[in-house]
Amino acid sequence: MRNNRDTIAAQATPSGEGGVAIVRVSGPACTEVLGRVFAPKNGRPMENRRLTFGHVMDGAEVVDEAMAVLMRAPHSYTREDVAEIQCHGSDALVRRLLSLLLAAGARMAEPGEFTYRAFVNGRIDLSQAEAVMRMIRAGSDRAMRSAVRQLEGGVSAFVREAREEIIAMTASLAAAIDFPDEVEEEETAAGVRARCLAIRERLLDGCDPRAGRIEDEGLRVVLAGRPNAGKSSLLNALLREERAIVTDIPGTTRDTLTEAVQIDGIRVLMTDTAGLRETDDAVERIGVERAKKALDQADVRLLVLDGSKPLDNEDLSTLMGMKPHAVVLAKGDLPAIIGGEELERTFPGVPRLTVCAPRGEGMDALRRLIVSFAPAVGEESAALSQARHVAAAKRACASLSDAVSAIDGGMPLDLCAIDLSAALDALGEITGETMNEAIIDEVFSRFCVGK
């Protein structure tokens, strides 16, 4: 995939003006490359893991005052010799520094190549490498905590335990096959069957792609209801800013409007929608269709009703099909017309609450209700929540099921061993123990340059 004998360099901080920019170098010629570009102020050789003040030099020309640190292998991010230069945050200066490093013998790093080297050099496994990118892109406290747990090996430990059990089963099968006079085949097969079912159950319980999507993208919450029910006012109150247009004219909102907000450390994607009703207006009809599509993709469907107006037959025929997760009675400052008994008959078992968005009444309760639909705190640390991990785990489960079927069908133990080997390979794809260049390339293609 990549030539790991090269010395690579790249900017590790985002482009643009800033107080400091960091340029990273890694590889066998790291010390020599750094020495051609950076001159310590005290004139002494660079010490390992000690930040040193000096100058970026182009021959005899001083390019910038800078700080640099040299980290000797294996105690570095890539387990190679690594250097980092902290210069002033000018794009022009960083380009000049990189050109000097390239002239000194380095080459530009490819996207994710520093983390790739950490992976191939055994510092991290593939799931931990993915956690690095999740950490960089984390849009909420919950996503950041989940990425940290994955980076510290939560997923790896879960997978490793399952693989060790499967390896032990494979060894017991091999003993039964090689020493039939000393090892009872039927007893061995029964034990393997029970353990296959137990591991499969544990893997399936650990698969939760919804948790991973919510952590990384956000909890999708859709506000839906009849025109002028108070959806846009509710969105503004949840966002704590005037984002949606609010008027007394029904049908003001003609399209979906989605904004992100953090609630209790969870990223929530709030979507306001066009009022649900039958209409002859072509533009409004498109908005209604988009509202229905948003409802289909929502994690949480909030039905917003004007609590000061009765539900009529048109309301019921339009709203019953959306299957709300909760009912929000808006305009709580006005006399209530819709009663709790009526709502219970219409939407049995669906939680409901009353709010007044302009006054902020009931909004804290609504926020608590919204986050209650997210995975509980701590659940995401145990689950295989990333789509790639879930897919590999389910393939492993299918192979374990095949092993059970082989035993139940009285097939030779050799066939069961083949199924167990397939389960091992599938789980190994999660951590990278089963090397698949296509998977590895796909994982690191999502990285930015410099990481």
N, C-alpha and C positions, 0 to 999 in steps of 0.2 A: 504493500500500500504506500508506504513512505520510506525514504532512506534515513534510517535512524543513525547513520554514521555522520551525517551532516551536523553542522552547528547552525541553529536556527535563531531568528530574531523577529520580534514583532512588538507593536505597541500593545500594552496590556490594559490601558485605560481608554475610555471613549475619546473619539476625535472631538475637536472643538477647543475653544479657549478655556483655560482653567489655571489654577494656581500651580498645579504640578501634573506632569505626565510621566508615566512609567513605561520604560521600554525593557523588555525581557529578552535574555539570551540564554540558550541551553545547548549543550553538546560537548563533544570531546575537546574542541578548540576554544572553549568559552573563555578561559583565562587569557589566552593569547589575543583573541579578538578584543576583549575588554581592555587589555593593556595597550592596544594600538589606538584606542579611541578615548580612554579616560586616564587622566593623570592626577593622582592624589596630591593634595596641596602640600602635604608634609614630605613628599618625595619617596616615601617608604613603599615597599611592596604591599599589596592588598592582603589583609588578614581575613581568614575564614569567618563568615557570619558577623562581620563588623562593618557597620555603616560608616562610610568614609567620605569626607568632603574633598572636592577637587574640581577639575575642569574637563569639559568635553573639548577635545582637541582635534583640529584638522591640520595635521603637520605641526607647524609652529603657531598656528592661529588658534586663539581661544574662541570657542564657539558659544559656550555657556558655562556658568557655575552650576554644579550638580552634586548630587550625592549618589554613591554607588555601593552595592553590597555584593560580595561573592560568596556563594553557598556551595561548598564542595560536596560531590557525590559521596555516599548515597543520601545524605541528609538534606534533600531539596525536594521541590514539588515533582520533578521528573525523575528523581534518583540519578540524574546526571549533574555535572557541574552547571550551575545556574548563576547568572548575574542579572541584577536589576539596576537600571540607571534612572534616577529621579531628576528630571530636568524641568524647566519652566514649561507650562502647558500651552505652547504655541504649535499649531499644526505645521507651520513652516519649519520650526525648530525640530520637531519630531521627524519630519521628512528628512531633514539634513542629517540628524543623528542616525536614522536608519540607513541612509545611503553610505555613511561612514562605516557602519557595522558591516554592511554588505561588501564594501570595498576591502574591509579588513579580513574577510574570509567567511562570513556567515551568509546564509540565504534567508529569504523571507519564509516565515512559517506558514503552513497551510492552516485553514480553519480547524481549531481544536487540536492542533498537533502537540502542544505542550501537555494537555491532558491525555492524549493518545500515548505519548511516551511514558507518562505515569502509569498507564494501563499495561503496556507491553513490558515495562520494567518491573511489574509486580507490586507497585505501591498501592494501587486501587484495582478493583474489579470493574466489570463493564457496568453493572448497576450503579456503582459509586460514581463512575464517570458521568453517567446520565444525571446523577444527582447534582453534579457541579453545574450543569446547564440549568437544571430546575432552580438551583439556588440563585443563579444570576437573573433568571426571569421571574422569580417569585413576586407575585403581585399582592400578597397579603401575608399577615403574620402566620396564619395557618399553613400556607404553602411553604413559607420559609422554614417553619419547624419541621414539616414533613420532609423537606429536602435535606435538612440537617440529619434527621434520623436515618434517611437512606444513605447519606454520605458516610455516616458512622457505622454502616453495615447492618442496619435493621433488615433490609431485604435479603442481603447476603446470608445472614445467619438463618433466616427462615428457610431459604432454599438449600443451604448447606446441610441443615438437619435432615431434610427430606432425602437429599442425595445420599447421605451417609447411611440412612436406613435402607435405601434401595441397593446400595453397594453391598451391604451386609446380607440382604436377601439373595443377591446374585451369587455371593460366595457360598451361601448354604445350598443353593441349587447346584452349583458346580461340584460341591462335595457329594451331594446325592447322586449326581450323574457319574462322577469318577469313581466313587466307592460305594456301589449299590449294596454290597454285602455288609457294610458297616453303618450306612446311613439309611434310615427308613424313608423311602420316597413319599409314601402317602402322608406320613406325619410332616415331612418337610413341606410338601405341597399345601397341606392345610394351613400350616403356619404362614407360608408366603401369601396365601390367599387372604387371610385375615389382615395381615400387615398391609397388603396392597389396598384393601378397602379402607383401612384407617388413614393411610397416607393420602389417598384420593380425596377422602372426606375433608381432611385438614387443608389440602390445597384448594379445594373448591370453596371452603369457608373463608380462605384467605384472599380470594379473588374479589375485588370490588372496584371495577373500572370507573364506576360513578364517583367514588371518593376521589380518585386521582384526577378526574376531569374537573370536579368542583374545586379541588385544591389549586390546580394549575390555571384553569380558565375562570372559574367563578360559579356561584350558585345562580342559575337562571330563574328569575322571578318575573312573572308577567302579570300586569294589572289589566284586567278585562272587565267589561260590563257594558251597560247601555250608554248611549251618548249623554253627556252632562251629568254623569253619576258622581264625578269628583276624582276621577283617576289622575288627571294631570296635576291637580292640587296635591294629591297624595304623593305623587312622584317628587314634586318640588320639596315637600316637607321631608321626605326620606333623604333626599340629596342635600337638604339644607341650602338650596339655592334655586333661583327662578330659572329653571331650565326649560320647562314646557309652557306653552302659551295657555293661559286660562281665561275663558270668557263665559258669559251666560248663554252663548249661542251653541245649541247642540251641533255636534259634528265638527268642532274646531280642529280636533286631531284627525288628520287624514292618513297618517303613516305611523309606523312603529318608531319609537324613540328609545334608544338604549343608552344608559349611563351606568358607570361602575361606582360603587361605594363600598367602604369597608364597614362591616357591622360585627363587633366583637371579634375582630381579627380575621373575619371571613370576607373574601371578595364576593360581592353580590352584584350581579348584572340586572339592574332594574329596567324593565321595558314597559313603557306606556303604549297603549294601542288605540286604534280607532274604535269608536263605539260600535258595539255589535247590534245591528238591526238590518232589516230589509230596506234597500234604498234603490232609487232609480238613477242616482247620481253616479256616473261612471267612475269618477275619481274616488269618491267615498267607498264604492264597491270594491275597488282595488285595495283600499286601506283595510276593509273588513276581511278580505281574503288573507292579507298579510298578518292581521291580528290572529286569525285562526291558525296560520302556519306557526306563529310564535308560540301559541298555546300548545301545539303539538310537540314543540321542542323544549318546553319549559320543565324545570325541576319543581317549581312551585307555581300553581295557578291561583291567583287571588281574585275572587269575584268581588268587584266593588259595586255596591248598591247605594242609591240615595235613600237613606233611612227615613226621609221625610215624605216619601211618596210610596203609595201602595204598589205591590206587584200585580201587574195585569197579565192577561193571557199571552200577549205578545212577548212580555218579559220572560215568562216561563218557557215558552216555546223556543226562544232564542238562547236562553242561558242554561237550560237544563243539560244540554249536550256537552258543555265545557268541563264537567266533572271537577269542580273547584276543590283545592286542598283546604281553603279557608274562605270565609265570607267576611268582608269588611264593610260595615255600615258607615258610610261617609256622612258628612254634614251633621255631626252629632250635636251641633249647637241649635239645631231646629227640632221642633217637636217630633218625636218618633212615631211613625205610622206602622212600620213593619214590626211585628212582634216576634218574640223568640219562638213561640209555639209554631207560628207559620213557617219560620225558617227551618225549624226542626223537621216539620212535615215535608218541606220542599227539598231540603238538603240534609237528610238524616245523618247524624254522627259527624258532620263537618264543623270544625271549630269556627267561632265567630267572635268578632269584637267590634266595638263602636269607637270611631275616632272623629276628631275635628281637626283637620290638617292645618288651617290657618292659625288656630290657637295652640297647636301642638299637643292637644289632649289625646291620649291613647296611643301616641306614636312610639313611646318606649315599649309598650306592650306589643305593638305591631312588630317592632324590630326583634324582640325576643321570639315572637311567633315565627318570623321568617327564618332566623338562624336555627330554630329547632328542627327544620327540615334538612339541615346539613348533617353529615356524619358526626357523631358525638366526638368530643375531644379525646384523643388517644386511639380511636379506632383506626385512623388512617396510618398509624405507625406499624400496625401488625399486618395490614392488608397488602396484597400485591395489587397496587392501584394503577400502575402504568399500563397502558394498552398492550405494549410489547410483552411485558412480564405476564400479564393475564393470558394472552394468546399462547405463550410458551407453556405456562402452567396447565392450561386446558389440554394442550397436546399431550403433556405428560400424563394427565388424568385419563385421557383416551387410551394411552398405551397400558396404563395400569389396569384399566377395564378389560383390555384385550388379554392381559396376563391372567386375570381372573377367569375369563371365558375359556381360555386354553386349559386351565386347571379343571374347570367344571366339565369340559368336554373330554377329559381324559387324555389330552394331547401329551406328547413327550415333553419333559421338562426343558429340553433344549429350546422349544418354541416359546415357552414362558420366559426363558432367559433373554431371548431376542426382544421381547416386548419390554422387559425391564431395562434393557440397554437403550431402547428408544426413549423411554421415560427419562433416563439419565441424561441423554443428549439434549432433550427438550429443556430440562431444567438448567443444564449447563449453558444454554444460550442466554439465560438471564444474567449470569455472572461473567460470561465469556470463557468459562472453562471448556466449553465446546466451541472451538474456534470456527466461526463462520464469517469469512471476509465480507460477504454482502451485508450481513447484519452490522458488523463493526463499522463498515464504511457509512452505512445509513445513520448510525448513531452519531458519529463524529461529523457528519455533513451538516448537522444542525448547530454546530458550535460556531462561535465568532472567532475571527483571527485574534491571536494573542492570548487565548485561553487553552 
